[in-house]
Amino acid sequence: MSNKPDEANLLSPTISVDNSYRQSSKRYIALTLACCLLVSVYYCYDNPSALESQLTDPNGDFRLTNVNFNLLYSVYSFPNIVLPLIGD
């Protein structure tokens, strides 16, 4: 008898239901965490735009002009442009 694997098993492997990642609850936990991560990233990225009225209020504490606010937003976004080029 040879030690070669059966050719039929190589072409159509079977996955046990117990070991299947598709049936695991860990799959849904990972999916939920990935969705929460994406929501939080978009929330943090767009957060300065929600503060625009408070930052540009002429009677407020900051009194930023529109140019200064846009410069602040640009400086905030600049690392997202440069870091992927460096990390590649």
PyMOL Python script that loads the backbone (N, CA, C, O; Angstrom):
from pymol import cmd

cmd.read_pdbstr("""\
ATOM      1  N   MET A   1       0.845  -1.173   0.000  1.00  0.00           N
ATOM      2  CA  MET A   1       0.000   0.000   0.000  1.00  0.00           C
ATOM      3  C   MET A   1       0.890   1.236   0.000  1.00  0.00           C
ATOM      4  O   MET A   1       1.863   1.284   0.753  1.00  0.00           O
ATOM      5  N   SER A   2       0.585   2.232  -0.821  1.00  0.00           N
ATOM      6  CA  SER A   2       1.420   3.417  -0.929  1.00  0.00           C
ATOM      7  C   SER A   2       0.950   4.495   0.058  1.00  0.00           C
ATOM      8  O   SER A   2      -0.188   4.477   0.527  1.00  0.00           O
ATOM      9  N   ASN A   3       1.852   5.427   0.358  1.00  0.00           N
ATOM     10  CA  ASN A   3       1.544   6.527   1.274  1.00  0.00           C
ATOM     11  C   ASN A   3       1.029   7.757   0.541  1.00  0.00           C
ATOM     12  O   ASN A   3       0.866   8.811   1.156  1.00  0.00           O
ATOM     13  N   LYS A   4       0.769   7.648  -0.754  1.00  0.00           N
ATOM     14  CA  LYS A   4       0.270   8.771  -1.527  1.00  0.00           C
ATOM     15  C   LYS A   4      -1.165   9.097  -1.121  1.00  0.00           C
ATOM     16  O   LYS A   4      -1.964   8.192  -0.879  1.00  0.00           O
ATOM     17  N   PRO A   5      -1.493  10.383  -1.045  1.00  0.00           N
ATOM     18  CA  PRO A   5      -2.878  10.733  -0.732  1.00  0.00           C
ATOM     19  C   PRO A   5      -3.795  10.379  -1.892  1.00  0.00           C
ATOM     20  O   PRO A   5      -3.389  10.375  -3.054  1.00  0.00           O
ATOM     21  N   ASP A   6      -4.996  10.092  -1.559  1.00  0.00           N
ATOM     22  CA  ASP A   6      -5.987   9.740  -2.557  1.00  0.00           C
ATOM     23  C   ASP A   6      -6.255  10.945  -3.456  1.00  0.00           C
ATOM     24  O   ASP A   6      -6.486  12.047  -2.960  1.00  0.00           O
ATOM     25  N   GLU A   7      -6.227  10.747  -4.751  1.00  0.00           N
ATOM     26  CA  GLU A   7      -6.389  11.851  -5.698  1.00  0.00           C
ATOM     27  C   GLU A   7      -7.773  12.480  -5.594  1.00  0.00           C
ATOM     28  O   GLU A   7      -7.910  13.688  -5.792  1.00  0.00           O
ATOM     29  N   ALA A   8      -8.767  11.717  -5.298  1.00  0.00           N
ATOM     30  CA  ALA A   8     -10.124  12.252  -5.177  1.00  0.00           C
ATOM     31  C   ALA A   8     -10.222  13.198  -3.978  1.00  0.00           C
ATOM     32  O   ALA A   8     -10.962  14.180  -4.042  1.00  0.00           O
ATOM     33  N   ASN A   9      -9.500  12.934  -2.892  1.00  0.00           N
ATOM     34  CA  ASN A   9      -9.521  13.809  -1.716  1.00  0.00           C
ATOM     35  C   ASN A   9      -8.791  15.115  -1.979  1.00  0.00           C
ATOM     36  O   ASN A   9      -9.136  16.133  -1.379  1.00  0.00           O
ATOM     37  N   LEU A  10      -7.803  15.119  -2.845  1.00  0.00           N
ATOM     38  CA  LEU A  10      -7.084  16.355  -3.163  1.00  0.00           C
ATOM     39  C   LEU A  10      -7.946  17.299  -3.992  1.00  0.00           C
ATOM     40  O   LEU A  10      -7.851  18.517  -3.841  1.00  0.00           O
ATOM     41  N   LEU A  11      -8.778  16.753  -4.861  1.00  0.00           N
ATOM     42  CA  LEU A  11      -9.580  17.580  -5.742  1.00  0.00           C
ATOM     43  C   LEU A  11     -10.813  18.149  -5.055  1.00  0.00           C
ATOM     44  O   LEU A  11     -11.251  19.250  -5.389  1.00  0.00           O
ATOM     45  N   SER A  12     -11.361  17.439  -4.130  1.00  0.00           N
ATOM     46  CA  SER A  12     -12.571  17.917  -3.449  1.00  0.00           C
ATOM     47  C   SER A  12     -12.445  17.693  -1.947  1.00  0.00           C
ATOM     48  O   SER A  12     -13.049  16.767  -1.405  1.00  0.00           O
ATOM     49  N   PRO A  13     -11.665  18.536  -1.271  1.00  0.00           N
ATOM     50  CA  PRO A  13     -11.525  18.367   0.179  1.00  0.00           C
ATOM     51  C   PRO A  13     -12.830  18.716   0.889  1.00  0.00           C
ATOM     52  O   PRO A  13     -13.587  19.587   0.460  1.00  0.00           O
ATOM     53  N   THR A  14     -13.058  18.029   1.954  1.00  0.00           N
ATOM     54  CA  THR A  14     -14.260  18.305   2.741  1.00  0.00           C
ATOM     55  C   THR A  14     -13.867  19.039   4.011  1.00  0.00           C
ATOM     56  O   THR A  14     -12.818  18.778   4.600  1.00  0.00           O
ATOM     57  N   ILE A  15     -14.714  19.947   4.417  1.00  0.00           N
ATOM     58  CA  ILE A  15     -14.474  20.721   5.632  1.00  0.00           C
ATOM     59  C   ILE A  15     -15.509  20.303   6.656  1.00  0.00           C
ATOM     60  O   ILE A  15     -16.709  20.276   6.382  1.00  0.00           O
ATOM     61  N   SER A  16     -15.032  19.986   7.807  1.00  0.00           N
ATOM     62  CA  SER A  16     -15.941  19.611   8.874  1.00  0.00           C
ATOM     63  C   SER A  16     -16.747  20.827   9.315  1.00  0.00           C
ATOM     64  O   SER A  16     -16.223  21.940   9.368  1.00  0.00           O
ATOM     65  N   VAL A  17     -17.993  20.617   9.624  1.00  0.00           N
ATOM     66  CA  VAL A  17     -18.852  21.720  10.056  1.00  0.00           C
ATOM     67  C   VAL A  17     -18.352  22.299  11.371  1.00  0.00           C
ATOM     68  O   VAL A  17     -18.498  23.498  11.609  1.00  0.00           O
ATOM     69  N   ASP A  18     -17.775  21.484  12.215  1.00  0.00           N
ATOM     70  CA  ASP A  18     -17.278  21.959  13.502  1.00  0.00           C
ATOM     71  C   ASP A  18     -16.078  22.894  13.338  1.00  0.00           C
ATOM     72  O   ASP A  18     -15.910  23.820  14.131  1.00  0.00           O
ATOM     73  N   ASN A  19     -15.249  22.666  12.329  1.00  0.00           N
ATOM     74  CA  ASN A  19     -14.051  23.471  12.130  1.00  0.00           C
ATOM     75  C   ASN A  19     -14.253  24.584  11.115  1.00  0.00           C
ATOM     76  O   ASN A  19     -13.314  25.329  10.834  1.00  0.00           O
ATOM     77  N   SER A  20     -15.428  24.716  10.567  1.00  0.00           N
ATOM     78  CA  SER A  20     -15.668  25.705   9.536  1.00  0.00           C
ATOM     79  C   SER A  20     -15.751  27.104  10.135  1.00  0.00           C
ATOM     80  O   SER A  20     -16.479  27.332  11.101  1.00  0.00           O
ATOM     81  N   TYR A  21     -15.002  28.039   9.556  1.00  0.00           N
ATOM     82  CA  TYR A  21     -15.061  29.426  10.031  1.00  0.00           C
ATOM     83  C   TYR A  21     -16.372  30.079   9.635  1.00  0.00           C
ATOM     84  O   TYR A  21     -16.770  31.079  10.234  1.00  0.00           O
ATOM     85  N   ARG A  22     -17.043  29.536   8.647  1.00  0.00           N
ATOM     86  CA  ARG A  22     -18.306  30.122   8.216  1.00  0.00           C
ATOM     87  C   ARG A  22     -19.425  29.887   9.218  1.00  0.00           C
ATOM     88  O   ARG A  22     -20.393  30.647   9.255  1.00  0.00           O
ATOM     89  N   GLN A  23     -19.307  28.872  10.008  1.00  0.00           N
ATOM     90  CA  GLN A  23     -20.327  28.563  10.990  1.00  0.00           C
ATOM     91  C   GLN A  23     -19.970  29.101  12.376  1.00  0.00           C
ATOM     92  O   GLN A  23     -20.751  28.957  13.316  1.00  0.00           O
ATOM     93  N   SER A  24     -18.816  29.706  12.504  1.00  0.00           N
ATOM     94  CA  SER A  24     -18.327  30.164  13.796  1.00  0.00           C
ATOM     95  C   SER A  24     -18.928  31.512  14.178  1.00  0.00           C
ATOM     96  O   SER A  24     -19.193  32.357  13.323  1.00  0.00           O
ATOM     97  N   SER A  25     -19.138  31.695  15.477  1.00  0.00           N
ATOM     98  CA  SER A  25     -19.621  32.993  15.948  1.00  0.00           C
ATOM     99  C   SER A  25     -18.497  34.029  15.943  1.00  0.00           C
ATOM    100  O   SER A  25     -18.764  35.230  15.987  1.00  0.00           O
ATOM    101  N   LYS A  26     -17.258  33.581  15.891  1.00  0.00           N
ATOM    102  CA  LYS A  26     -16.125  34.509  15.822  1.00  0.00           C
ATOM    103  C   LYS A  26     -16.167  35.328  14.530  1.00  0.00           C
ATOM    104  O   LYS A  26     -15.685  36.460  14.490  1.00  0.00           O
ATOM    105  N   ARG A  27     -16.734  34.761  13.499  1.00  0.00           N
ATOM    106  CA  ARG A  27     -16.860  35.472  12.230  1.00  0.00           C
ATOM    107  C   ARG A  27     -17.723  36.713  12.398  1.00  0.00           C
ATOM    108  O   ARG A  27     -17.386  37.773  11.870  1.00  0.00           O
ATOM    109  N   TYR A  28     -18.805  36.603  13.108  1.00  0.00           N
ATOM    110  CA  TYR A  28     -19.706  37.733  13.301  1.00  0.00           C
ATOM    111  C   TYR A  28     -19.132  38.760  14.266  1.00  0.00           C
ATOM    112  O   TYR A  28     -19.395  39.955  14.137  1.00  0.00           O
ATOM    113  N   ILE A  29     -18.360  38.301  15.219  1.00  0.00           N
ATOM    114  CA  ILE A  29     -17.681  39.231  16.134  1.00  0.00           C
ATOM    115  C   ILE A  29     -16.654  40.055  15.350  1.00  0.00           C
ATOM    116  O   ILE A  29     -16.571  41.271  15.521  1.00  0.00           O
ATOM    117  N   ALA A  30     -15.872  39.390  14.491  1.00  0.00           N
ATOM    118  CA  ALA A  30     -14.878  40.099  13.675  1.00  0.00           C
ATOM    119  C   ALA A  30     -15.556  41.070  12.718  1.00  0.00           C
ATOM    120  O   ALA A  30     -15.067  42.182  12.518  1.00  0.00           O
ATOM    121  N   LEU A  31     -16.674  40.666  12.127  1.00  0.00           N
ATOM    122  CA  LEU A  31     -17.409  41.544  11.219  1.00  0.00           C
ATOM    123  C   LEU A  31     -17.948  42.770  11.949  1.00  0.00           C
ATOM    124  O   LEU A  31     -17.891  43.881  11.423  1.00  0.00           O
ATOM    125  N   THR A  32     -18.467  42.574  13.152  1.00  0.00           N
ATOM    126  CA  THR A  32     -18.981  43.685  13.950  1.00  0.00           C
ATOM    127  C   THR A  32     -17.862  44.647  14.341  1.00  0.00           C
ATOM    128  O   THR A  32     -18.040  45.863  14.273  1.00  0.00           O
ATOM    129  N   LEU A  33     -16.716  44.117  14.749  1.00  0.00           N
ATOM    130  CA  LEU A  33     -15.587  44.973  15.117  1.00  0.00           C
ATOM    131  C   LEU A  33     -15.050  45.737  13.912  1.00  0.00           C
ATOM    132  O   LEU A  33     -14.662  46.898  14.040  1.00  0.00           O
ATOM    133  N   ALA A  34     -15.022  45.100  12.748  1.00  0.00           N
ATOM    134  CA  ALA A  34     -14.562  45.792  11.543  1.00  0.00           C
ATOM    135  C   ALA A  34     -15.518  46.920  11.170  1.00  0.00           C
ATOM    136  O   ALA A  34     -15.071  47.990  10.757  1.00  0.00           O
ATOM    137  N   CYS A  35     -16.815  46.702  11.305  1.00  0.00           N
ATOM    138  CA  CYS A  35     -17.789  47.756  11.012  1.00  0.00           C
ATOM    139  C   CYS A  35     -17.655  48.915  11.994  1.00  0.00           C
ATOM    140  O   CYS A  35     -17.726  50.077  11.594  1.00  0.00           O
ATOM    141  N   CYS A  36     -17.462  48.608  13.271  1.00  0.00           N
ATOM    142  CA  CYS A  36     -17.277  49.665  14.275  1.00  0.00           C
ATOM    143  C   CYS A  36     -16.006  50.459  13.999  1.00  0.00           C
ATOM    144  O   CYS A  36     -15.985  51.676  14.181  1.00  0.00           O
ATOM    145  N   LEU A  37     -14.958  49.789  13.565  1.00  0.00           N
ATOM    146  CA  LEU A  37     -13.709  50.472  13.248  1.00  0.00           C
ATOM    147  C   LEU A  37     -13.901  51.437  12.074  1.00  0.00           C
ATOM    148  O   LEU A  37     -13.424  52.571  12.124  1.00  0.00           O
ATOM    149  N   LEU A  38     -14.589  51.002  11.032  1.00  0.00           N
ATOM    150  CA  LEU A  38     -14.808  51.868   9.874  1.00  0.00           C
ATOM    151  C   LEU A  38     -15.686  53.061  10.226  1.00  0.00           C
ATOM    152  O   LEU A  38     -15.429  54.173   9.764  1.00  0.00           O
ATOM    153  N   VAL A  39     -16.710  52.848  11.031  1.00  0.00           N
ATOM    154  CA  VAL A  39     -17.577  53.960  11.438  1.00  0.00           C
ATOM    155  C   VAL A  39     -16.787  54.969  12.255  1.00  0.00           C
ATOM    156  O   VAL A  39     -16.936  56.177  12.067  1.00  0.00           O
ATOM    157  N   SER A  40     -15.942  54.479  13.166  1.00  0.00           N
ATOM    158  CA  SER A  40     -15.177  55.398  14.010  1.00  0.00           C
ATOM    159  C   SER A  40     -14.130  56.163  13.199  1.00  0.00           C
ATOM    160  O   SER A  40     -13.856  57.326  13.495  1.00  0.00           O
ATOM    161  N   VAL A  41     -13.546  55.535  12.190  1.00  0.00           N
ATOM    162  CA  VAL A  41     -12.563  56.223  11.350  1.00  0.00           C
ATOM    163  C   VAL A  41     -13.234  57.356  10.585  1.00  0.00           C
ATOM    164  O   VAL A  41     -12.709  58.468  10.542  1.00  0.00           O
ATOM    165  N   TYR A  42     -14.383  57.089   9.983  1.00  0.00           N
ATOM    166  CA  TYR A  42     -15.085  58.137   9.237  1.00  0.00           C
ATOM    167  C   TYR A  42     -15.598  59.235  10.171  1.00  0.00           C
ATOM    168  O   TYR A  42     -15.621  60.407   9.797  1.00  0.00           O
ATOM    169  N   TYR A  43     -16.008  58.859  11.381  1.00  0.00           N
ATOM    170  CA  TYR A  43     -16.470  59.871  12.341  1.00  0.00           C
ATOM    171  C   TYR A  43     -15.323  60.791  12.738  1.00  0.00           C
ATOM    172  O   TYR A  43     -15.488  62.011  12.768  1.00  0.00           O
ATOM    173  N   CYS A  44     -14.172  60.220  13.040  1.00  0.00           N
ATOM    174  CA  CYS A  44     -13.022  61.037  13.443  1.00  0.00           C
ATOM    175  C   CYS A  44     -12.507  61.889  12.289  1.00  0.00           C
ATOM    176  O   CYS A  44     -12.054  63.014  12.502  1.00  0.00           O
ATOM    177  N   TYR A  45     -12.571  61.364  11.074  1.00  0.00           N
ATOM    178  CA  TYR A  45     -12.088  62.131   9.922  1.00  0.00           C
ATOM    179  C   TYR A  45     -12.989  63.330   9.652  1.00  0.00           C
ATOM    180  O   TYR A  45     -12.495  64.397   9.289  1.00  0.00           O
ATOM    181  N   ASP A  46     -14.284  63.176   9.819  1.00  0.00           N
ATOM    182  CA  ASP A  46     -15.224  64.261   9.528  1.00  0.00           C
ATOM    183  C   ASP A  46     -15.553  65.115  10.747  1.00  0.00           C
ATOM    184  O   ASP A  46     -16.369  66.031  10.639  1.00  0.00           O
ATOM    185  N   ASN A  47     -14.962  64.854  11.875  1.00  0.00           N
ATOM    186  CA  ASN A  47     -15.268  65.593  13.097  1.00  0.00           C
ATOM    187  C   ASN A  47     -14.946  67.084  12.991  1.00  0.00           C
ATOM    188  O   ASN A  47     -15.751  67.884  13.469  1.00  0.00           O
ATOM    189  N   PRO A  48     -13.825  67.517  12.397  1.00  0.00           N
ATOM    190  CA  PRO A  48     -13.580  68.964  12.299  1.00  0.00           C
ATOM    191  C   PRO A  48     -14.645  69.720  11.509  1.00  0.00           C
ATOM    192  O   PRO A  48     -14.913  70.886  11.800  1.00  0.00           O
ATOM    193  N   SER A  49     -15.244  69.085  10.531  1.00  0.00           N
ATOM    194  CA  SER A  49     -16.286  69.779   9.767  1.00  0.00           C
ATOM    195  C   SER A  49     -17.524  70.038  10.626  1.00  0.00           C
ATOM    196  O   SER A  49     -18.245  71.006  10.386  1.00  0.00           O
ATOM    197  N   ALA A  50     -17.777  69.195  11.614  1.00  0.00           N
ATOM    198  CA  ALA A  50     -18.903  69.432  12.520  1.00  0.00           C
ATOM    199  C   ALA A  50     -18.624  70.592  13.464  1.00  0.00           C
ATOM    200  O   ALA A  50     -19.556  71.217  13.969  1.00  0.00           O
ATOM    201  N   LEU A  51     -17.369  70.882  13.705  1.00  0.00           N
ATOM    202  CA  LEU A  51     -16.985  71.962  14.620  1.00  0.00           C
ATOM    203  C   LEU A  51     -16.762  73.293  13.914  1.00  0.00           C
ATOM    204  O   LEU A  51     -16.384  74.273  14.555  1.00  0.00           O
ATOM    205  N   GLU A  52     -16.989  73.342  12.606  1.00  0.00           N
ATOM    206  CA  GLU A  52     -16.684  74.548  11.847  1.00  0.00           C
ATOM    207  C   GLU A  52     -17.442  75.771  12.366  1.00  0.00           C
ATOM    208  O   GLU A  52     -16.859  76.850  12.473  1.00  0.00           O
ATOM    209  N   SER A  53     -18.699  75.627  12.681  1.00  0.00           N
ATOM    210  CA  SER A  53     -19.477  76.798  13.119  1.00  0.00           C
ATOM    211  C   SER A  53     -18.976  77.330  14.465  1.00  0.00           C
ATOM    212  O   SER A  53     -18.993  78.540  14.690  1.00  0.00           O
ATOM    213  N   GLN A  54     -18.531  76.444  15.360  1.00  0.00           N
ATOM    214  CA  GLN A  54     -18.001  76.897  16.644  1.00  0.00           C
ATOM    215  C   GLN A  54     -16.614  77.510  16.507  1.00  0.00           C
ATOM    216  O   GLN A  54     -16.283  78.458  17.219  1.00  0.00           O
ATOM    217  N   LEU A  55     -15.806  76.980  15.605  1.00  0.00           N
ATOM    218  CA  LEU A  55     -14.439  77.485  15.450  1.00  0.00           C
ATOM    219  C   LEU A  55     -14.390  78.805  14.678  1.00  0.00           C
ATOM    220  O   LEU A  55     -13.495  79.616  14.916  1.00  0.00           O
ATOM    221  N   THR A  56     -15.327  79.037  13.765  1.00  0.00           N
ATOM    222  CA  THR A  56     -15.313  80.251  12.951  1.00  0.00           C
ATOM    223  C   THR A  56     -16.275  81.321  13.466  1.00  0.00           C
ATOM    224  O   THR A  56     -16.473  82.340  12.804  1.00  0.00           O
ATOM    225  N   ASP A  57     -16.866  81.105  14.620  1.00  0.00           N
ATOM    226  CA  ASP A  57     -17.797  82.087  15.196  1.00  0.00           C
ATOM    227  C   ASP A  57     -17.032  83.348  15.576  1.00  0.00           C
ATOM    228  O   ASP A  57     -16.078  83.264  16.349  1.00  0.00           O
ATOM    229  N   PRO A  58     -17.418  84.520  15.059  1.00  0.00           N
ATOM    230  CA  PRO A  58     -16.685  85.756  15.377  1.00  0.00           C
ATOM    231  C   PRO A  58     -16.778  86.137  16.849  1.00  0.00           C
ATOM    232  O   PRO A  58     -15.908  86.853  17.345  1.00  0.00           O
ATOM    233  N   ASN A  59     -17.794  85.686  17.553  1.00  0.00           N
ATOM    234  CA  ASN A  59     -17.927  85.991  18.975  1.00  0.00           C
ATOM    235  C   ASN A  59     -17.423  84.870  19.870  1.00  0.00           C
ATOM    236  O   ASN A  59     -17.510  84.971  21.094  1.00  0.00           O
ATOM    237  N   GLY A  60     -16.901  83.806  19.281  1.00  0.00           N
ATOM    238  CA  GLY A  60     -16.433  82.662  20.053  1.00  0.00           C
ATOM    239  C   GLY A  60     -15.014  82.840  20.555  1.00  0.00           C
ATOM    240  O   GLY A  60     -14.408  83.901  20.406  1.00  0.00           O
ATOM    241  N   ASP A  61     -14.499  81.780  21.152  1.00  0.00           N
ATOM    242  CA  ASP A  61     -13.150  81.819  21.714  1.00  0.00           C
ATOM    243  C   ASP A  61     -12.061  81.710  20.644  1.00  0.00           C
ATOM    244  O   ASP A  61     -10.991  82.300  20.794  1.00  0.00           O
ATOM    245  N   PHE A  62     -12.320  80.964  19.569  1.00  0.00           N
ATOM    246  CA  PHE A  62     -11.264  80.705  18.599  1.00  0.00           C
ATOM    247  C   PHE A  62     -11.188  81.764  17.505  1.00  0.00           C
ATOM    248  O   PHE A  62     -10.089  82.161  17.117  1.00  0.00           O
ATOM    249  N   ARG A  63     -12.315  82.226  17.003  1.00  0.00           N
ATOM    250  CA  ARG A  63     -12.408  83.273  15.982  1.00  0.00           C
ATOM    251  C   ARG A  63     -11.534  82.982  14.751  1.00  0.00           C
ATOM    252  O   ARG A  63     -10.792  83.855  14.301  1.00  0.00           O
ATOM    253  N   LEU A  64     -11.617  81.792  14.222  1.00  0.00           N
ATOM    254  CA  LEU A  64     -10.855  81.436  13.034  1.00  0.00           C
ATOM    255  C   LEU A  64     -11.561  81.963  11.793  1.00  0.00           C
ATOM    256  O   LEU A  64     -12.790  81.966  11.720  1.00  0.00           O
ATOM    257  N   THR A  65     -10.783  82.403  10.828  1.00  0.00           N
ATOM    258  CA  THR A  65     -11.366  82.759   9.537  1.00  0.00           C
ATOM    259  C   THR A  65     -11.551  81.471   8.741  1.00  0.00           C
ATOM    260  O   THR A  65     -11.065  80.412   9.137  1.00  0.00           O
ATOM    261  N   ASN A  66     -12.246  81.570   7.631  1.00  0.00           N
ATOM    262  CA  ASN A  66     -12.442  80.385   6.794  1.00  0.00           C
ATOM    263  C   ASN A  66     -11.118  79.861   6.254  1.00  0.00           C
ATOM    264  O   ASN A  66     -10.934  78.652   6.115  1.00  0.00           O
ATOM    265  N   VAL A  67     -10.201  80.768   5.951  1.00  0.00           N
ATOM    266  CA  VAL A  67      -8.883  80.355   5.452  1.00  0.00           C
ATOM    267  C   VAL A  67      -8.125  79.603   6.537  1.00  0.00           C
ATOM    268  O   VAL A  67      -7.518  78.569   6.260  1.00  0.00           O
ATOM    269  N   ASN A  68      -8.152  80.107   7.763  1.00  0.00           N
ATOM    270  CA  ASN A  68      -7.463  79.433   8.867  1.00  0.00           C
ATOM    271  C   ASN A  68      -8.096  78.074   9.165  1.00  0.00           C
ATOM    272  O   ASN A  68      -7.392  77.106   9.454  1.00  0.00           O
ATOM    273  N   PHE A  69      -9.420  78.006   9.094  1.00  0.00           N
ATOM    274  CA  PHE A  69     -10.075  76.727   9.339  1.00  0.00           C
ATOM    275  C   PHE A  69      -9.710  75.709   8.266  1.00  0.00           C
ATOM    276  O   PHE A  69      -9.445  74.548   8.577  1.00  0.00           O
ATOM    277  N   ASN A  70      -9.692  76.137   7.001  1.00  0.00           N
ATOM    278  CA  ASN A  70      -9.318  75.224   5.923  1.00  0.00           C
ATOM    279  C   ASN A  70      -7.860  74.812   6.016  1.00  0.00           C
ATOM    280  O   ASN A  70      -7.513  73.684   5.666  1.00  0.00           O
ATOM    281  N   LEU A  71      -7.005  75.706   6.482  1.00  0.00           N
ATOM    282  CA  LEU A  71      -5.610  75.354   6.706  1.00  0.00           C
ATOM    283  C   LEU A  71      -5.491  74.320   7.824  1.00  0.00           C
ATOM    284  O   LEU A  71      -4.702  73.380   7.725  1.00  0.00           O
ATOM    285  N   LEU A  72      -6.270  74.497   8.877  1.00  0.00           N
ATOM    286  CA  LEU A  72      -6.300  73.520   9.970  1.00  0.00           C
ATOM    287  C   LEU A  72      -6.748  72.155   9.459  1.00  0.00           C
ATOM    288  O   LEU A  72      -6.159  71.134   9.813  1.00  0.00           O
ATOM    289  N   TYR A  73      -7.773  72.137   8.640  1.00  0.00           N
ATOM    290  CA  TYR A  73      -8.285  70.892   8.070  1.00  0.00           C
ATOM    291  C   TYR A  73      -7.242  70.260   7.145  1.00  0.00           C
ATOM    292  O   TYR A  73      -7.108  69.037   7.114  1.00  0.00           O
ATOM    293  N   SER A  74      -6.506  71.078   6.394  1.00  0.00           N
ATOM    294  CA  SER A  74      -5.469  70.562   5.502  1.00  0.00           C
ATOM    295  C   SER A  74      -4.315  69.960   6.289  1.00  0.00           C
ATOM    296  O   SER A  74      -3.823  68.885   5.943  1.00  0.00           O
ATOM    297  N   VAL A  75      -3.882  70.636   7.337  1.00  0.00           N
ATOM    298  CA  VAL A  75      -2.801  70.109   8.178  1.00  0.00           C
ATOM    299  C   VAL A  75      -3.242  68.813   8.852  1.00  0.00           C
ATOM    300  O   VAL A  75      -2.439  67.897   9.033  1.00  0.00           O
ATOM    301  N   TYR A  76      -4.502  68.739   9.217  1.00  0.00           N
ATOM    302  CA  TYR A  76      -5.054  67.532   9.830  1.00  0.00           C
ATOM    303  C   TYR A  76      -5.062  66.376   8.831  1.00  0.00           C
ATOM    304  O   TYR A  76      -4.853  65.229   9.227  1.00  0.00           O
ATOM    305  N   SER A  77      -5.298  66.648   7.550  1.00  0.00           N
ATOM    306  CA  SER A  77      -5.411  65.603   6.538  1.00  0.00           C
ATOM    307  C   SER A  77      -4.089  65.286   5.848  1.00  0.00           C
ATOM    308  O   SER A  77      -3.979  64.252   5.188  1.00  0.00           O
ATOM    309  N   PHE A  78      -3.098  66.134   5.982  1.00  0.00           N
ATOM    310  CA  PHE A  78      -1.839  65.956   5.270  1.00  0.00           C
ATOM    311  C   PHE A  78      -1.144  64.629   5.573  1.00  0.00           C
ATOM    312  O   PHE A  78      -0.643  64.007   4.636  1.00  0.00           O
ATOM    313  N   PRO A  79      -1.080  64.157   6.815  1.00  0.00           N
ATOM    314  CA  PRO A  79      -0.435  62.858   7.058  1.00  0.00           C
ATOM    315  C   PRO A  79      -1.107  61.701   6.310  1.00  0.00           C
ATOM    316  O   PRO A  79      -0.439  60.726   5.965  1.00  0.00           O
ATOM    317  N   ASN A  80      -2.403  61.792   6.057  1.00  0.00           N
ATOM    318  CA  ASN A  80      -3.083  60.731   5.312  1.00  0.00           C
ATOM    319  C   ASN A  80      -2.664  60.704   3.847  1.00  0.00           C
ATOM    320  O   ASN A  80      -2.901  59.712   3.158  1.00  0.00           O
ATOM    321  N   ILE A  81      -2.051  61.766   3.366  1.00  0.00           N
ATOM    322  CA  ILE A  81      -1.555  61.802   1.999  1.00  0.00           C
ATOM    323  C   ILE A  81      -0.116  61.293   1.941  1.00  0.00           C
ATOM    324  O   ILE A  81       0.249  60.567   1.017  1.00  0.00           O
ATOM    325  N   VAL A  82       0.695  61.669   2.918  1.00  0.00           N
ATOM    326  CA  VAL A  82       2.121  61.372   2.884  1.00  0.00           C
ATOM    327  C   VAL A  82       2.449  59.974   3.421  1.00  0.00           C
ATOM    328  O   VAL A  82       3.272  59.272   2.834  1.00  0.00           O
ATOM    329  N   LEU A  83       1.830  59.570   4.502  1.00  0.00           N
ATOM    330  CA  LEU A  83       2.197  58.313   5.138  1.00  0.00           C
ATOM    331  C   LEU A  83       1.998  57.078   4.261  1.00  0.00           C
ATOM    332  O   LEU A  83       2.822  56.167   4.341  1.00  0.00           O
ATOM    333  N   PRO A  84       0.964  56.989   3.434  1.00  0.00           N
ATOM    334  CA  PRO A  84       0.896  55.818   2.536  1.00  0.00           C
ATOM    335  C   PRO A  84       2.050  55.762   1.533  1.00  0.00           C
ATOM    336  O   PRO A  84       2.468  54.676   1.132  1.00  0.00           O
ATOM    337  N   LEU A  85       2.559  56.913   1.130  1.00  0.00           N
ATOM    338  CA  LEU A  85       3.689  56.909   0.214  1.00  0.00           C
ATOM    339  C   LEU A  85       4.963  56.433   0.900  1.00  0.00           C
ATOM    340  O   LEU A  85       5.779  55.743   0.289  1.00  0.00           O
ATOM    341  N   ILE A  86       5.135  56.796   2.155  1.00  0.00           N
ATOM    342  CA  ILE A  86       6.312  56.367   2.918  1.00  0.00           C
ATOM    343  C   ILE A  86       6.196  54.911   3.301  1.00  0.00           C
ATOM    344  O   ILE A  86       7.185  54.180   3.262  1.00  0.00           O
ATOM    345  N   GLY A  87       5.004  54.477   3.671  1.00  0.00           N
ATOM    346  CA  GLY A  87       4.805  53.111   4.132  1.00  0.00           C
ATOM    347  C   GLY A  87       4.825  52.081   3.033  1.00  0.00           C
ATOM    348  O   GLY A  87       4.880  50.885   3.318  1.00  0.00           O
ATOM    349  N   ASP A  88       4.781  52.502   1.794  1.00  0.00           N
ATOM    350  CA  ASP A  88       4.742  51.551   0.691  1.00  0.00           C
ATOM    351  C   ASP A  88       6.070  50.983   0.454  1.00  0.00           C
ATOM    352  O   ASP A  88       6.238  50.156  -0.442  1.00  0.00           O
TER     353      ASP A  88
END
""", "prot")
cmd.dss("prot")
cmd.show_as("cartoon", "prot")
cmd.util.cbc("prot")
cmd.orient("prot")
